[in-house]
Amino acid sequence: MFGAFRPTAAVGGGLLWKVPWRLSATRKANVRDRLKKVDAVIEAVRASGVQCTALTNALALPKEHEMDPKDKYTVFSPHHRGYRKGIHKVPKWTRITQRTNPRGF
């Protein structure tokens, strides 16, 4: 316990950046705002008259107001209990779309 090799607070603390197990109300609001901004960009590109495969795929995705809260804040994961995990536990979750899940989830 005492001596040259006693554990320090930094060693005993674990990871420096800890991921909370659920999203706070503020982070949920930020998710909704981010989804609405993406919807606005997709709508602006559609209104400009541009035709491309990426736009067609983006128009097939559900809009923020059409999504269930379960789909906004969680994603399918075959390795987790209940087959769902929080969206904030996905790497680069603010940069990739997670609007669709496998059928039945």
N, CA, C and O atoms as CSV, one atom per row, in Angstrom:
chain,resi,resn,atom,element,x,y,z
A,1,MET,N,N,0.817,-1.185,0.000
A,1,MET,CA,C,0.000,0.000,0.000
A,1,MET,C,C,0.866,1.256,0.000
A,1,MET,O,O,0.659,2.146,-0.825
A,2,PHE,N,N,1.803,1.337,0.886
A,2,PHE,CA,C,2.701,2.481,0.908
A,2,PHE,C,C,4.043,2.035,0.355
A,2,PHE,O,O,4.435,0.878,0.510
A,3,GLY,N,N,4.731,2.937,-0.278
A,3,GLY,CA,C,6.035,2.588,-0.813
A,3,GLY,C,C,6.255,3.202,-2.177
A,3,GLY,O,O,5.539,4.117,-2.584
A,4,ALA,N,N,7.237,2.699,-2.869
A,4,ALA,CA,C,7.642,3.271,-4.144
A,4,ALA,C,C,6.632,3.002,-5.253
A,4,ALA,O,O,6.520,3.795,-6.189
A,5,PHE,N,N,5.893,1.892,-5.162
A,5,PHE,CA,C,5.012,1.502,-6.259
A,5,PHE,C,C,3.544,1.558,-5.890
A,5,PHE,O,O,2.761,0.741,-6.376
A,6,ARG,N,N,3.153,2.484,-5.056
A,6,ARG,CA,C,1.750,2.580,-4.692
A,6,ARG,C,C,0.944,3.174,-5.861
A,6,ARG,O,O,1.471,3.992,-6.615
A,7,PRO,N,N,-0.309,2.775,-6.015
A,7,PRO,CA,C,-1.105,3.277,-7.146
A,7,PRO,C,C,-1.468,4.746,-6.951
A,7,PRO,O,O,-1.778,5.186,-5.844
A,8,THR,N,N,-1.422,5.471,-8.024
A,8,THR,CA,C,-1.805,6.879,-8.000
A,8,THR,C,C,-3.257,7.019,-8.424
A,8,THR,O,O,-3.871,6.054,-8.878
A,9,ALA,N,N,-3.797,8.202,-8.280
A,9,ALA,CA,C,-5.193,8.442,-8.665
A,9,ALA,C,C,-5.380,8.265,-10.165
A,9,ALA,O,O,-6.419,7.766,-10.598
A,10,ALA,N,N,-4.395,8.666,-10.967
A,10,ALA,CA,C,-4.513,8.536,-12.419
A,10,ALA,C,C,-4.535,7.070,-12.842
A,10,ALA,O,O,-5.270,6.700,-13.757
A,11,VAL,N,N,-3.736,6.237,-12.184
A,11,VAL,CA,C,-3.694,4.822,-12.526
A,11,VAL,C,C,-5.000,4.138,-12.127
A,11,VAL,O,O,-5.508,3.299,-12.870
A,12,GLY,N,N,-5.533,4.478,-10.991
A,12,GLY,CA,C,-6.751,3.836,-10.511
A,12,GLY,C,C,-8.019,4.336,-11.163
A,12,GLY,O,O,-9.080,3.741,-10.977
A,13,GLY,N,N,-7.939,5.410,-11.921
A,13,GLY,CA,C,-9.134,6.022,-12.477
A,13,GLY,C,C,-9.676,5.379,-13.716
A,13,GLY,O,O,-10.851,5.583,-14.025
A,14,GLY,N,N,-8.904,4.616,-14.449
A,14,GLY,CA,C,-9.397,4.002,-15.681
A,14,GLY,C,C,-9.183,4.917,-16.868
A,14,GLY,O,O,-8.221,5.683,-16.916
A,15,LEU,N,N,-10.081,4.827,-17.812
A,15,LEU,CA,C,-9.959,5.618,-19.038
A,15,LEU,C,C,-10.063,7.107,-18.743
A,15,LEU,O,O,-10.776,7.528,-17.832
A,16,LEU,N,N,-9.344,7.890,-19.526
A,16,LEU,CA,C,-9.390,9.330,-19.341
A,16,LEU,C,C,-10.729,9.891,-19.812
A,16,LEU,O,O,-11.342,10.707,-19.124
A,17,TRP,N,N,-11.186,9.448,-20.998
A,17,TRP,CA,C,-12.477,9.884,-21.520
A,17,TRP,C,C,-13.470,8.754,-21.332
A,17,TRP,O,O,-13.428,7.756,-22.050
A,18,LYS,N,N,-14.343,8.908,-20.385
A,18,LYS,CA,C,-15.327,7.874,-20.128
A,18,LYS,C,C,-16.605,8.180,-20.905
A,18,LYS,O,O,-17.008,9.336,-21.028
A,19,VAL,N,N,-17.230,7.136,-21.422
A,19,VAL,CA,C,-18.467,7.280,-22.174
A,19,VAL,C,C,-19.619,7.021,-21.217
A,19,VAL,O,O,-19.675,5.949,-20.614
A,20,PRO,N,N,-20.546,7.968,-21.054
A,20,PRO,CA,C,-21.669,7.724,-20.158
A,20,PRO,C,C,-22.553,6.608,-20.702
A,20,PRO,O,O,-22.596,6.393,-21.913
A,21,TRP,N,N,-23.241,5.911,-19.845
A,21,TRP,CA,C,-24.021,4.761,-20.292
A,21,TRP,C,C,-25.330,5.165,-20.937
A,21,TRP,O,O,-25.956,4.345,-21.609
A,22,ARG,N,N,-25.765,6.401,-20.756
A,22,ARG,CA,C,-26.942,6.890,-21.475
A,22,ARG,C,C,-26.739,8.354,-21.831
A,22,ARG,O,O,-25.929,9.050,-21.220
A,23,LEU,N,N,-27.479,8.806,-22.822
A,23,LEU,CA,C,-27.371,10.180,-23.283
A,23,LEU,C,C,-28.121,11.111,-22.342
A,23,LEU,O,O,-29.198,10.773,-21.851
A,24,SER,N,N,-27.552,12.274,-22.095
A,24,SER,CA,C,-28.244,13.281,-21.303
A,24,SER,C,C,-29.271,13.987,-22.195
A,24,SER,O,O,-29.271,13.811,-23.413
A,25,ALA,N,N,-30.127,14.772,-21.586
A,25,ALA,CA,C,-31.152,15.509,-22.335
A,25,ALA,C,C,-30.504,16.481,-23.316
A,25,ALA,O,O,-31.008,16.674,-24.423
A,26,THR,N,N,-29.395,17.092,-22.920
A,26,THR,CA,C,-28.698,18.029,-23.801
A,26,THR,C,C,-28.119,17.316,-25.008
A,26,THR,O,O,-28.218,17.812,-26.130
A,27,ARG,N,N,-27.517,16.161,-24.788
A,27,ARG,CA,C,-26.938,15.416,-25.911
A,27,ARG,C,C,-28.020,14.875,-26.829
A,27,ARG,O,O,-27.812,14.783,-28.039
A,28,LYS,N,N,-29.181,14.515,-26.273
A,28,LYS,CA,C,-30.301,14.089,-27.117
A,28,LYS,C,C,-30.797,15.246,-27.972
A,28,LYS,O,O,-31.113,15.053,-29.147
A,29,ALA,N,N,-30.869,16.440,-27.403
A,29,ALA,CA,C,-31.277,17.611,-28.172
A,29,ALA,C,C,-30.283,17.895,-29.291
A,29,ALA,O,O,-30.679,18.275,-30.393
A,30,ASN,N,N,-28.996,17.713,-29.016
A,30,ASN,CA,C,-27.985,17.908,-30.055
A,30,ASN,C,C,-28.134,16.878,-31.170
A,30,ASN,O,O,-27.912,17.202,-32.336
A,31,VAL,N,N,-28.503,15.651,-30.834
A,31,VAL,CA,C,-28.739,14.625,-31.857
A,31,VAL,C,C,-29.896,15.046,-32.747
A,31,VAL,O,O,-29.805,14.956,-33.971
A,32,ARG,N,N,-30.993,15.508,-32.133
A,32,ARG,CA,C,-32.149,15.936,-32.924
A,32,ARG,C,C,-31.799,17.112,-33.819
A,32,ARG,O,O,-32.203,17.143,-34.981
A,33,ASP,N,N,-31.048,18.089,-33.294
A,33,ASP,CA,C,-30.646,19.238,-34.105
A,33,ASP,C,C,-29.760,18.813,-35.270
A,33,ASP,O,O,-29.897,19.327,-36.380
A,34,ARG,N,N,-28.856,17.875,-35.016
A,34,ARG,CA,C,-27.972,17.394,-36.069
A,34,ARG,C,C,-28.771,16.693,-37.170
A,34,ARG,O,O,-28.506,16.890,-38.356
A,35,LEU,N,N,-29.747,15.877,-36.776
A,35,LEU,CA,C,-30.586,15.205,-37.763
A,35,LEU,C,C,-31.395,16.202,-38.573
A,35,LEU,O,O,-31.553,16.030,-39.782
A,36,LYS,N,N,-31.912,17.245,-37.929
A,36,LYS,CA,C,-32.682,18.264,-38.647
A,36,LYS,C,C,-31.810,19.033,-39.624
A,36,LYS,O,O,-32.262,19.373,-40.717
A,37,LYS,N,N,-30.567,19.315,-39.250
A,37,LYS,CA,C,-29.659,20.017,-40.155
A,37,LYS,C,C,-29.326,19.166,-41.378
A,37,LYS,O,O,-29.229,19.683,-42.491
A,38,VAL,N,N,-29.152,17.868,-41.172
A,38,VAL,CA,C,-28.901,16.966,-42.301
A,38,VAL,C,C,-30.120,16.928,-43.213
A,38,VAL,O,O,-29.980,16.942,-44.436
A,39,ASP,N,N,-31.319,16.881,-42.624
A,39,ASP,CA,C,-32.540,16.904,-43.435
A,39,ASP,C,C,-32.639,18.183,-44.255
A,39,ASP,O,O,-33.066,18.150,-45.409
A,40,ALA,N,N,-32.246,19.309,-43.667
A,40,ALA,CA,C,-32.286,20.583,-44.390
A,40,ALA,C,C,-31.315,20.595,-45.565
A,40,ALA,O,O,-31.636,21.126,-46.628
A,41,VAL,N,N,-30.145,20.022,-45.386
A,41,VAL,CA,C,-29.167,19.959,-46.476
A,41,VAL,C,C,-29.676,19.059,-47.593
A,41,VAL,O,O,-29.551,19.403,-48.768
A,42,ILE,N,N,-30.243,17.922,-47.245
A,42,ILE,CA,C,-30.782,17.017,-48.259
A,42,ILE,C,C,-31.902,17.701,-49.032
A,42,ILE,O,O,-31.983,17.572,-50.254
A,43,GLU,N,N,-32.753,18.418,-48.339
A,43,GLU,CA,C,-33.849,19.136,-49.007
A,43,GLU,C,C,-33.319,20.240,-49.912
A,43,GLU,O,O,-33.858,20.452,-50.999
A,44,ALA,N,N,-32.276,20.946,-49.489
A,44,ALA,CA,C,-31.699,22.011,-50.320
A,44,ALA,C,C,-31.076,21.438,-51.591
A,44,ALA,O,O,-31.202,22.027,-52.664
A,45,VAL,N,N,-30.413,20.305,-51.475
A,45,VAL,CA,C,-29.814,19.674,-52.661
A,45,VAL,C,C,-30.912,19.178,-53.592
A,45,VAL,O,O,-30.793,19.296,-54.811
A,46,ARG,N,N,-31.994,18.618,-53.018
A,46,ARG,CA,C,-33.105,18.163,-53.843
A,46,ARG,C,C,-33.752,19.324,-54.580
A,46,ARG,O,O,-34.107,19.201,-55.752
A,47,ALA,N,N,-33.906,20.458,-53.891
A,47,ALA,CA,C,-34.537,21.631,-54.505
A,47,ALA,C,C,-33.663,22.257,-55.583
A,47,ALA,O,O,-34.178,22.951,-56.460
A,48,SER,N,N,-32.366,22.030,-55.538
A,48,SER,CA,C,-31.474,22.614,-56.546
A,48,SER,C,C,-31.590,21.920,-57.898
A,48,SER,O,O,-31.165,22.472,-58.913
A,49,GLY,N,N,-32.161,20.716,-57.925
A,49,GLY,CA,C,-32.349,20.018,-59.189
A,49,GLY,C,C,-31.240,19.042,-59.539
A,49,GLY,O,O,-31.261,18.456,-60.621
A,50,VAL,N,N,-30.292,18.856,-58.667
A,50,VAL,CA,C,-29.195,17.923,-58.924
A,50,VAL,C,C,-29.736,16.493,-58.854
A,50,VAL,O,O,-30.555,16.177,-57.992
A,51,GLN,N,N,-29.275,15.634,-59.764
A,51,GLN,CA,C,-29.655,14.230,-59.761
A,51,GLN,C,C,-28.408,13.380,-59.559
A,51,GLN,O,O,-27.464,13.479,-60.343
A,52,CYS,N,N,-28.386,12.546,-58.521
A,52,CYS,CA,C,-27.271,11.634,-58.298
A,52,CYS,C,C,-27.742,10.484,-57.412
A,52,CYS,O,O,-28.787,10.565,-56.766
A,53,THR,N,N,-26.963,9.429,-57.397
A,53,THR,CA,C,-27.321,8.242,-56.625
A,53,THR,C,C,-27.313,8.531,-55.127
A,53,THR,O,O,-28.171,8.042,-54.392
A,54,ALA,N,N,-26.343,9.326,-54.676
A,54,ALA,CA,C,-26.273,9.650,-53.256
A,54,ALA,C,C,-27.523,10.398,-52.796
A,54,ALA,O,O,-28.014,10.172,-51.690
A,55,LEU,N,N,-28.036,11.290,-53.647
A,55,LEU,CA,C,-29.254,12.021,-53.294
A,55,LEU,C,C,-30.454,11.077,-53.254
A,55,LEU,O,O,-31.307,11.195,-52.374
A,56,THR,N,N,-30.523,10.154,-54.189
A,56,THR,CA,C,-31.614,9.181,-54.192
A,56,THR,C,C,-31.594,8.330,-52.923
A,56,THR,O,O,-32.635,8.075,-52.318
A,57,ASN,N,N,-30.397,7.896,-52.531
A,57,ASN,CA,C,-30.272,7.114,-51.295
A,57,ASN,C,C,-30.628,7.947,-50.073
A,57,ASN,O,O,-31.259,7.441,-49.145
A,58,ALA,N,N,-30.237,9.211,-50.059
A,58,ALA,CA,C,-30.530,10.083,-48.916
A,58,ALA,C,C,-32.022,10.369,-48.802
A,58,ALA,O,O,-32.547,10.481,-47.694
A,59,LEU,N,N,-32.710,10.488,-49.936
A,59,LEU,CA,C,-34.151,10.745,-49.896
A,59,LEU,C,C,-34.927,9.522,-49.403
A,59,LEU,O,O,-36.051,9.657,-48.919
A,60,ALA,N,N,-34.336,8.336,-49.522
A,60,ALA,CA,C,-34.998,7.121,-49.045
A,60,ALA,C,C,-34.930,6.987,-47.523
A,60,ALA,O,O,-35.699,6.222,-46.942
A,61,LEU,N,N,-34.034,7.711,-46.875
A,61,LEU,CA,C,-33.905,7.644,-45.412
A,61,LEU,C,C,-35.070,8.367,-44.747
A,61,LEU,O,O,-35.606,9.318,-45.317
A,62,PRO,N,N,-35.472,7.935,-43.553
A,62,PRO,CA,C,-36.541,8.652,-42.849
A,62,PRO,C,C,-36.057,10.003,-42.326
A,62,PRO,O,O,-34.886,10.167,-41.984
A,63,LYS,N,N,-36.964,10.952,-42.270
A,63,LYS,CA,C,-36.627,12.269,-41.722
A,63,LYS,C,C,-36.657,12.206,-40.192
A,63,LYS,O,O,-37.142,11.238,-39.606
A,64,GLU,N,N,-36.135,13.247,-39.566
A,64,GLU,CA,C,-36.017,13.254,-38.098
A,64,GLU,C,C,-37.377,13.114,-37.430
A,64,GLU,O,O,-37.506,12.380,-36.451
A,65,HIS,N,N,-38.396,13.804,-37.939
A,65,HIS,CA,C,-39.707,13.752,-37.297
A,65,HIS,C,C,-40.429,12.434,-37.560
A,65,HIS,O,O,-41.406,12.123,-36.879
A,66,GLU,N,N,-39.961,11.647,-38.546
A,66,GLU,CA,C,-40.571,10.353,-38.836
A,66,GLU,C,C,-39.948,9.209,-38.025
A,66,GLU,O,O,-40.499,8.109,-37.974
A,67,MET,N,N,-38.808,9.473,-37.397
A,67,MET,CA,C,-38.087,8.420,-36.677
A,67,MET,C,C,-38.631,8.247,-35.260
A,67,MET,O,O,-39.028,9.214,-34.611
A,68,ASP,N,N,-38.643,7.000,-34.793
A,68,ASP,CA,C,-38.978,6.727,-33.399
A,68,ASP,C,C,-37.811,7.166,-32.515
A,68,ASP,O,O,-36.664,7.165,-32.965
A,69,PRO,N,N,-38.088,7.541,-31.267
A,69,PRO,CA,C,-36.975,7.877,-30.368
A,69,PRO,C,C,-35.986,6.724,-30.209
A,69,PRO,O,O,-34.785,6.945,-30.052
A,70,LYS,N,N,-36.496,5.498,-30.250
A,70,LYS,CA,C,-35.618,4.330,-30.144
A,70,LYS,C,C,-34.589,4.330,-31.273
A,70,LYS,O,O,-33.431,3.969,-31.061
A,71,ASP,N,N,-35.013,4.735,-32.478
A,71,ASP,CA,C,-34.097,4.749,-33.621
A,71,ASP,C,C,-33.180,5.961,-33.624
A,71,ASP,O,O,-32.091,5.914,-34.195
A,72,LYS,N,N,-33.609,7.042,-32.994
A,72,LYS,CA,C,-32.764,8.245,-32.950
A,72,LYS,C,C,-31.568,8.056,-32.026
A,72,LYS,O,O,-30.465,8.514,-32.325
A,73,TYR,N,N,-31.788,7.385,-30.910
A,73,TYR,CA,C,-30.776,7.350,-29.861
A,73,TYR,C,C,-30.080,6.002,-29.693
A,73,TYR,O,O,-29.113,5.905,-28.938
A,74,THR,N,N,-30.550,4.958,-30.381
A,74,THR,CA,C,-29.910,3.650,-30.284
A,74,THR,C,C,-29.727,3.065,-31.680
A,74,THR,O,O,-30.390,3.482,-32.630
A,75,VAL,N,N,-28.823,2.098,-31.793
A,75,VAL,CA,C,-28.579,1.398,-33.049
A,75,VAL,C,C,-28.577,-0.099,-32.795
A,75,VAL,O,O,-28.413,-0.553,-31.662
A,76,PHE,N,N,-28.762,-0.857,-33.868
A,76,PHE,CA,C,-28.731,-2.308,-33.768
A,76,PHE,C,C,-27.309,-2.776,-33.510
A,76,PHE,O,O,-26.362,-2.279,-34.120
A,77,SER,N,N,-27.163,-3.730,-32.605
A,77,SER,CA,C,-25.874,-4.352,-32.330
A,77,SER,C,C,-26.114,-5.817,-32.001
A,77,SER,O,O,-26.785,-6.118,-31.014
A,78,PRO,N,N,-25.580,-6.742,-32.805
A,78,PRO,CA,C,-25.832,-8.161,-32.532
A,78,PRO,C,C,-25.128,-8.669,-31.280
A,78,PRO,O,O,-25.434,-9.765,-30.811
A,79,HIS,N,N,-24.206,-7.912,-30.734
A,79,HIS,CA,C,-23.403,-8.379,-29.606
A,79,HIS,C,C,-23.886,-7.872,-28.255
A,79,HIS,O,O,-23.357,-8.291,-27.225
A,80,HIS,N,N,-24.877,-6.980,-28.227
A,80,HIS,CA,C,-25.340,-6.420,-26.959
A,80,HIS,C,C,-26.655,-7.062,-26.537
A,80,HIS,O,O,-27.416,-7.567,-27.362
A,81,ARG,N,N,-26.898,-7.029,-25.238
A,81,ARG,CA,C,-28.152,-7.551,-24.699
A,81,ARG,C,C,-29.303,-6.704,-25.228
A,81,ARG,O,O,-29.248,-5.475,-25.168
A,82,GLY,N,N,-30.319,-7.336,-25.733
A,82,GLY,CA,C,-31.439,-6.611,-26.316
A,82,GLY,C,C,-31.173,-6.168,-27.740
A,82,GLY,O,O,-32.041,-5.552,-28.360
A,83,TYR,N,N,-30.007,-6.460,-28.274
A,83,TYR,CA,C,-29.610,-6.140,-29.653
A,83,TYR,C,C,-29.616,-4.650,-29.956
A,83,TYR,O,O,-29.734,-4.257,-31.117
A,84,ARG,N,N,-29.490,-3.824,-28.942
A,84,ARG,CA,C,-29.426,-2.374,-29.132
A,84,ARG,C,C,-28.317,-1.812,-28.265
A,84,ARG,O,O,-28.041,-2.325,-27.180
A,85,LYS,N,N,-27.675,-0.741,-28.756
A,85,LYS,CA,C,-26.730,-0.004,-27.920
A,85,LYS,C,C,-26.887,1.476,-28.218
A,85,LYS,O,O,-27.385,1.854,-29.278
A,86,GLY,N,N,-26.464,2.306,-27.285
A,86,GLY,CA,C,-26.593,3.745,-27.448
A,86,GLY,C,C,-25.810,4.236,-28.654
A,86,GLY,O,O,-24.713,3.753,-28.936
A,87,ILE,N,N,-26.380,5.197,-29.359
A,87,ILE,CA,C,-25.746,5.686,-30.578
A,87,ILE,C,C,-24.403,6.348,-30.273
A,87,ILE,O,O,-23.519,6.373,-31.129
A,88,HIS,N,N,-24.244,6.884,-29.064
A,88,HIS,CA,C,-22.997,7.551,-28.718
A,88,HIS,C,C,-21.856,6.573,-28.493
A,88,HIS,O,O,-20.712,6.996,-28.326
A,89,LYS,N,N,-22.138,5.277,-28.485
A,89,LYS,CA,C,-21.078,4.275,-28.344
A,89,LYS,C,C,-20.555,3.797,-29.691
A,89,LYS,O,O,-19.646,2.968,-29.738
A,90,VAL,N,N,-21.116,4.308,-30.796
A,90,VAL,CA,C,-20.667,3.957,-32.145
A,90,VAL,C,C,-19.505,4.875,-32.514
A,90,VAL,O,O,-19.601,6.086,-32.314
A,91,PRO,N,N,-18.402,4.327,-33.053
A,91,PRO,CA,C,-17.305,5.205,-33.476
A,91,PRO,C,C,-17.765,6.152,-34.595
A,91,PRO,O,O,-18.471,5.745,-35.518
A,92,LYS,N,N,-17.358,7.399,-34.496
A,92,LYS,CA,C,-17.693,8.436,-35.492
A,92,LYS,C,C,-19.205,8.578,-35.695
A,92,LYS,O,O,-19.665,8.769,-36.821
A,93,TRP,N,N,-19.973,8.486,-34.610
A,93,TRP,CA,C,-21.429,8.480,-34.722
A,93,TRP,C,C,-22.006,9.808,-35.175
A,93,TRP,O,O,-23.158,9.851,-35.606
A,94,THR,N,N,-21.250,10.893,-35.096
A,94,THR,CA,C,-21.754,12.168,-35.590
A,94,THR,C,C,-21.495,12.338,-37.079
A,94,THR,O,O,-22.022,13.270,-37.686
A,95,ARG,N,N,-20.702,11.467,-37.680
A,95,ARG,CA,C,-20.322,11.633,-39.081
A,95,ARG,C,C,-20.991,10.649,-40.021
A,95,ARG,O,O,-21.061,10.895,-41.226
A,96,ILE,N,N,-21.488,9.531,-39.487
A,96,ILE,CA,C,-22.110,8.534,-40.349
A,96,ILE,C,C,-23.592,8.429,-40.018
A,96,ILE,O,O,-24.009,8.690,-38.889
A,97,THR,N,N,-24.380,8.045,-41.016
A,97,THR,CA,C,-25.816,7.944,-40.777
A,97,THR,C,C,-26.150,6.608,-40.138
A,97,THR,O,O,-25.620,5.567,-40.528
A,98,GLN,N,N,-27.030,6.652,-39.156
A,98,GLN,CA,C,-27.505,5.450,-38.475
A,98,GLN,C,C,-29.028,5.445,-38.473
A,98,GLN,O,O,-29.647,4.993,-37.510
A,99,ARG,N,N,-29.632,5.944,-39.541
A,99,ARG,CA,C,-31.083,6.107,-39.554
A,99,ARG,C,C,-31.824,4.822,-39.855
A,99,ARG,O,O,-33.023,4.739,-39.590
A,100,THR,N,N,-31.167,3.831,-40.391
A,100,THR,CA,C,-31.863,2.586,-40.721
A,100,THR,C,C,-31.294,1.448,-39.882
A,100,THR,O,O,-30.105,1.428,-39.560
A,101,ASN,N,N,-32.155,0.512,-39.537
A,101,ASN,CA,C,-31.789,-0.664,-38.779
A,101,ASN,C,C,-32.283,-1.893,-39.530
A,101,ASN,O,O,-33.116,-1.760,-40.427
A,102,PRO,N,N,-31.797,-3.083,-39.193
A,102,PRO,CA,C,-32.330,-4.290,-39.817
A,102,PRO,C,C,-33.837,-4.412,-39.568
A,102,PRO,O,O,-34.356,-3.889,-38.582
A,103,ARG,N,N,-34.516,-5.096,-40.460
A,103,ARG,CA,C,-35.962,-5.251,-40.337
A,103,ARG,C,C,-36.303,-5.933,-39.011
A,103,ARG,O,O,-35.688,-6.938,-38.652
A,104,GLY,N,N,-37.258,-5.402,-38.302
A,104,GLY,CA,C,-37.666,-5.977,-37.022
A,104,GLY,C,C,-36.996,-5.331,-35.824
A,104,GLY,O,O,-37.371,-5.632,-34.691
A,105,PHE,N,N,-36.027,-4.461,-36.024
A,105,PHE,CA,C,-35.360,-3.788,-34.932
A,105,PHE,C,C,-35.555,-2.308,-35.063
A,105,PHE,O,O,-35.066,-1.545,-34.230
